[in-house]
Amino acid sequence: MESQKRKFLQIIEANQGVIKSLCRAYYMNAEDQQDVFQDIVLQLWKSFKTFRGESKISTWIYRVSLNTILVKVRNEKRKIATESISSSALTFPNAKVDDDTELLSIVLQSLKDLDKAMIILYLEGYKNKEISEILSLTPTNVSTRLSRVRAALKAKFQNQCYEFKQP
């Protein structure tokens, strides 16, 4: 059992950047990012014993992480209908990033959950086949959707840049 814990902790440490990048893509607030990160690690631990090694460990981590985030997002959307939006939810954390990175983050927030997941995986360097396995889609569907989302993102990004440059 102790060796299994050590192995799990090594896997989490090696892949924490991937998990954190997903958390940042779906949550702007640092506290929310930390909460969802902990939820993901807990879910990974619960399902660690059942990992059969049929896919790469990073694919499994992405799938569990993404599913955990999407369930949490869905539950929060139901809850939002009954709560008012606080002003702190509308501000961005004081992160040291350049304007393009912040703009990309804002534009990503506007995407649907599945589209956001595809773009994040694409930006992380995953190929269409790997993305299709992680998201349980056909490679053709991934290719088509990615093409459409990239075009839409490019248009949004260019529009935002144009608006920022206007006096």
C-alpha beads as a LAMMPS data file, in Angstrom:
LAMMPS data file: protein, C-alpha beads

167 atoms
166 bonds

1 atom types
1 bond types

-500.0 500.0 xlo xhi
-500.0 500.0 ylo yhi
-500.0 500.0 zlo zhi

Masses

1 110.0

Atoms # bond

1 1 1 0.000 0.000 0.000
2 1 1 2.839 2.387 0.842
3 1 1 4.518 1.804 -2.534
4 1 1 1.188 2.463 -4.254
5 1 1 0.891 5.808 -2.428
6 1 1 4.432 6.746 -3.436
7 1 1 3.770 5.806 -7.062
8 1 1 0.532 7.826 -7.057
9 1 1 2.263 10.888 -5.569
10 1 1 5.015 10.647 -8.186
11 1 1 2.426 10.496 -10.962
12 1 1 0.572 13.513 -9.551
13 1 1 3.794 15.478 -9.174
14 1 1 4.830 14.670 -12.736
15 1 1 1.414 15.649 -14.142
16 1 1 0.353 18.479 -11.860
17 1 1 1.060 21.081 -14.552
18 1 1 -1.505 19.472 -16.846
19 1 1 -4.083 19.330 -14.057
20 1 1 -3.425 22.940 -13.035
21 1 1 -3.722 24.130 -16.619
22 1 1 -7.176 22.542 -16.855
23 1 1 -8.141 24.126 -13.534
24 1 1 -7.032 27.565 -14.779
25 1 1 -8.980 27.139 -18.003
26 1 1 -12.256 26.525 -16.202
27 1 1 -11.802 28.713 -13.112
28 1 1 -10.406 32.245 -12.936
29 1 1 -10.281 32.483 -9.132
30 1 1 -7.182 30.956 -7.464
31 1 1 -9.232 29.493 -4.594
32 1 1 -11.612 27.780 -7.025
33 1 1 -8.630 26.441 -8.966
34 1 1 -7.176 24.973 -5.766
35 1 1 -10.530 23.447 -4.778
36 1 1 -11.031 21.750 -8.121
37 1 1 -7.391 20.603 -8.124
38 1 1 -8.000 18.861 -4.794
39 1 1 -11.239 17.346 -6.127
40 1 1 -9.337 15.999 -9.129
41 1 1 -6.541 14.503 -7.020
42 1 1 -9.128 12.850 -4.775
43 1 1 -10.954 11.425 -7.799
44 1 1 -7.670 10.217 -9.295
45 1 1 -6.789 8.492 -6.029
46 1 1 -10.206 6.819 -5.850
47 1 1 -9.832 5.469 -9.373
48 1 1 -6.078 4.740 -9.253
49 1 1 -6.595 1.085 -8.357
50 1 1 -8.795 0.572 -11.415
51 1 1 -6.351 2.114 -13.927
52 1 1 -5.531 -0.785 -16.251
53 1 1 -2.781 0.860 -18.273
54 1 1 -4.642 0.471 -21.575
55 1 1 -3.957 4.118 -22.328
56 1 1 -1.143 6.482 -21.408
57 1 1 -1.226 7.693 -17.811
58 1 1 -1.512 11.291 -19.070
59 1 1 -4.604 10.364 -21.107
60 1 1 -6.190 8.788 -18.040
61 1 1 -5.332 11.851 -15.905
62 1 1 -6.811 14.196 -18.502
63 1 1 -9.982 12.152 -18.762
64 1 1 -10.521 11.950 -14.984
65 1 1 -9.575 15.619 -14.530
66 1 1 -11.859 16.816 -17.279
67 1 1 -14.785 14.693 -16.135
68 1 1 -14.331 15.935 -12.554
69 1 1 -14.261 19.556 -13.728
70 1 1 -17.263 19.167 -16.037
71 1 1 -19.363 17.563 -13.283
72 1 1 -18.386 20.376 -10.907
73 1 1 -19.163 23.036 -13.535
74 1 1 -22.583 21.494 -14.258
75 1 1 -23.426 21.390 -10.558
76 1 1 -22.339 24.998 -10.133
77 1 1 -24.449 26.131 -13.099
78 1 1 -27.507 24.678 -11.415
79 1 1 -26.557 26.469 -8.219
80 1 1 -25.925 29.820 -9.950
81 1 1 -29.564 30.129 -10.900
82 1 1 -30.399 30.646 -7.236
83 1 1 -27.417 32.792 -6.226
84 1 1 -26.475 36.340 -7.190
85 1 1 -23.133 37.065 -8.787
86 1 1 -20.630 38.628 -6.433
87 1 1 -18.340 41.382 -7.608
88 1 1 -15.289 39.264 -6.742
89 1 1 -16.385 36.690 -9.300
90 1 1 -16.013 39.326 -11.998
91 1 1 -12.393 40.260 -11.224
92 1 1 -9.266 38.513 -12.376
93 1 1 -6.627 37.257 -9.970
94 1 1 -3.373 39.204 -9.874
95 1 1 -1.379 36.796 -11.987
96 1 1 1.883 37.755 -13.668
97 1 1 0.984 36.989 -17.258
98 1 1 1.268 38.962 -20.436
99 1 1 -1.709 40.543 -22.157
100 1 1 -1.983 37.817 -24.811
101 1 1 -2.117 35.061 -22.197
102 1 1 -4.795 36.922 -20.246
103 1 1 -6.737 37.588 -23.431
104 1 1 -6.525 33.919 -24.426
105 1 1 -7.801 32.964 -20.979
106 1 1 -10.751 35.342 -21.331
107 1 1 -11.569 34.070 -24.824
108 1 1 -11.332 30.434 -23.628
109 1 1 -13.849 31.205 -20.895
110 1 1 -16.394 32.077 -23.587
111 1 1 -16.230 28.617 -25.186
112 1 1 -18.558 25.711 -24.511
113 1 1 -17.111 23.110 -22.144
114 1 1 -16.341 20.492 -24.806
115 1 1 -14.807 23.057 -27.162
116 1 1 -12.707 24.450 -24.322
117 1 1 -11.481 20.953 -23.476
118 1 1 -10.522 20.276 -27.097
119 1 1 -8.588 23.531 -27.428
120 1 1 -6.751 22.969 -24.143
121 1 1 -5.736 19.479 -25.216
122 1 1 -4.679 20.829 -28.615
123 1 1 -2.591 23.570 -26.985
124 1 1 -1.009 20.965 -24.703
125 1 1 0.234 19.183 -27.841
126 1 1 -2.164 16.248 -28.004
127 1 1 -2.924 14.820 -31.445
128 1 1 -6.494 14.425 -32.728
129 1 1 -6.463 10.675 -32.044
130 1 1 -5.446 11.234 -28.413
131 1 1 -8.022 13.997 -28.009
132 1 1 -10.696 11.689 -29.414
133 1 1 -9.766 8.990 -26.883
134 1 1 -9.804 11.411 -23.955
135 1 1 -13.128 13.012 -24.918
136 1 1 -14.767 9.829 -26.265
137 1 1 -15.318 11.288 -29.732
138 1 1 -14.383 10.024 -33.178
139 1 1 -11.126 11.407 -34.643
140 1 1 -13.119 12.862 -37.554
141 1 1 -15.462 14.653 -35.151
142 1 1 -12.477 16.051 -33.244
143 1 1 -10.828 17.239 -36.454
144 1 1 -13.983 18.967 -37.670
145 1 1 -14.807 20.553 -34.322
146 1 1 -11.222 21.687 -33.751
147 1 1 -11.165 23.356 -37.131
148 1 1 -14.386 25.225 -36.379
149 1 1 -13.333 26.187 -32.856
150 1 1 -9.900 27.393 -34.008
151 1 1 -11.551 29.575 -36.662
152 1 1 -14.027 30.966 -34.123
153 1 1 -11.241 31.560 -31.581
154 1 1 -9.106 33.292 -34.178
155 1 1 -11.975 35.618 -35.039
156 1 1 -12.713 36.342 -31.358
157 1 1 -9.041 36.876 -30.580
158 1 1 -8.614 39.271 -33.519
159 1 1 -11.788 41.165 -32.563
160 1 1 -10.597 41.505 -28.974
161 1 1 -7.173 42.731 -30.106
162 1 1 -8.836 45.267 -32.397
163 1 1 -11.067 46.514 -29.553
164 1 1 -8.072 46.870 -27.212
165 1 1 -6.159 48.946 -29.800
166 1 1 -9.048 51.369 -30.417
167 1 1 -8.521 54.780 -28.738

Bonds

1 1 1 2
2 1 2 3
3 1 3 4
4 1 4 5
5 1 5 6
6 1 6 7
7 1 7 8
8 1 8 9
9 1 9 10
10 1 10 11
11 1 11 12
12 1 12 13
13 1 13 14
14 1 14 15
15 1 15 16
16 1 16 17
17 1 17 18
18 1 18 19
19 1 19 20
20 1 20 21
21 1 21 22
22 1 22 23
23 1 23 24
24 1 24 25
25 1 25 26
26 1 26 27
27 1 27 28
28 1 28 29
29 1 29 30
30 1 30 31
31 1 31 32
32 1 32 33
33 1 33 34
34 1 34 35
35 1 35 36
36 1 36 37
37 1 37 38
38 1 38 39
39 1 39 40
40 1 40 41
41 1 41 42
42 1 42 43
43 1 43 44
44 1 44 45
45 1 45 46
46 1 46 47
47 1 47 48
48 1 48 49
49 1 49 50
50 1 50 51
51 1 51 52
52 1 52 53
53 1 53 54
54 1 54 55
55 1 55 56
56 1 56 57
57 1 57 58
58 1 58 59
59 1 59 60
60 1 60 61
61 1 61 62
62 1 62 63
63 1 63 64
64 1 64 65
65 1 65 66
66 1 66 67
67 1 67 68
68 1 68 69
69 1 69 70
70 1 70 71
71 1 71 72
72 1 72 73
73 1 73 74
74 1 74 75
75 1 75 76
76 1 76 77
77 1 77 78
78 1 78 79
79 1 79 80
80 1 80 81
81 1 81 82
82 1 82 83
83 1 83 84
84 1 84 85
85 1 85 86
86 1 86 87
87 1 87 88
88 1 88 89
89 1 89 90
90 1 90 91
91 1 91 92
92 1 92 93
93 1 93 94
94 1 94 95
95 1 95 96
96 1 96 97
97 1 97 98
98 1 98 99
99 1 99 100
100 1 100 101
101 1 101 102
102 1 102 103
103 1 103 104
104 1 104 105
105 1 105 106
106 1 106 107
107 1 107 108
108 1 108 109
109 1 109 110
110 1 110 111
111 1 111 112
112 1 112 113
113 1 113 114
114 1 114 115
115 1 115 116
116 1 116 117
117 1 117 118
118 1 118 119
119 1 119 120
120 1 120 121
121 1 121 122
122 1 122 123
123 1 123 124
124 1 124 125
125 1 125 126
126 1 126 127
127 1 127 128
128 1 128 129
129 1 129 130
130 1 130 131
131 1 131 132
132 1 132 133
133 1 133 134
134 1 134 135
135 1 135 136
136 1 136 137
137 1 137 138
138 1 138 139
139 1 139 140
140 1 140 141
141 1 141 142
142 1 142 143
143 1 143 144
144 1 144 145
145 1 145 146
146 1 146 147
147 1 147 148
148 1 148 149
149 1 149 150
150 1 150 151
151 1 151 152
152 1 152 153
153 1 153 154
154 1 154 155
155 1 155 156
156 1 156 157
157 1 157 158
158 1 158 159
159 1 159 160
160 1 160 161
161 1 161 162
162 1 162 163
163 1 163 164
164 1 164 165
165 1 165 166
166 1 166 167
